[in-house]
Structures are given as C-alpha cells and as structure tokens.
Amino acid sequence: MKKDIHPTYFPQAKIICSCKNVIIAGSTKEEQHVEVCSACHPFYTGKQKLMDTAGRVNKFLARQKKAEDSKKKD
C-alpha cells in the first residue's frame, strides 16, 4: 500500500443501531449510527415493522386490499 493516501482503519469500530444494538466491525469511521440492523430488520426478525411517511403505508395497504378483493370476485 502507498503511504498517506488511505484513510485510517479502525478494526474495532462501533456500529450503533437505533434499537440500541451495538456491532463491532472494521471500518474507516470509529463510530457509526444506523437506523436498521440485523437485530431489528423485518427480513431477519420475521416481524413486520411499518414506518409510515405521510400515510404512504396506509395507502399501499388500501390498494393491496382492493386488489385482493377484486381477485376474490373473479
């Protein structure tokens, strides 16, 4: 490696999730804050977590129900 061109590497960097889970990993930042991690992500937990932004989730669920109802009528 060339000297003085690479960022500082922290082998024991902390990744802190909004669910208070802390993961130790290597990174170029000593501490990072994330919103979702493997301890709280729906794919890994199997639980659905809805983050509603301006009613978009409700609109989506309404469209989904309407589509399912129209399939049942056919």
N, C-alpha and C positions, 0 to 999 in steps of 0.2 A: 504494500500500500504506500502511496505517496504521503509524505508528511504534510500536515497543516491544510489539508483540503477536505477531510472528512469531519462530520460533526462528532461531538463527544458521545460515546456509547455508554449507557447505564445498564449493566447486566441485572441489577436488582430494582428496576423501575416499578412504581406502583400504578396500577390502573384501578381507579375507584369508580364504581358504578353508582347510579342514583339510588339503587336498592341497598346500598352500604356494603356490597360485596367488594373485596379487595383481591386483585390478582397481581402476582409478582411475575414480571416478564422483562425481557431485554428490550430497550427502546432508546431512541435518541432524546427523549424527554424524560426527565426524572419522575414526573408525576402527571398523569392524565385523568381527566374526568369524562366518563361516558354515560349515556342515558340508559343503554340496554346492554346486558351481558348474558352469558350462558345460564346464569342462575335465575334470570327473570324473563328471558326471551320466550315467547309463546311456542316457538319451534322445539325448544328443549324441555320446557315445563309441561307442555300439553294443555295449558290453560290459556284461554283467550283473554288478551288484555287490550281493551279498547281505549285509544287515545283520540277523543273527539275534538276535531278542529272545525269550528264554525258549522256544526251539525252535519258534517260530511258522513260520519259513520251512520247516523240515523237515516240519512237519505239513501245510502247504499243498502242498508238493511231493508228499507221500504221497497226499493227496486227489486231486491232479491226475493222478497216475499211475493211481490206482484208477479214476478217471473215464475215462481214455483206454483202459484195459484193458477196461472194461465196454463201451465203444463198439466195440472190435475184435471182441468176442464176438457182438455183434448183427448 
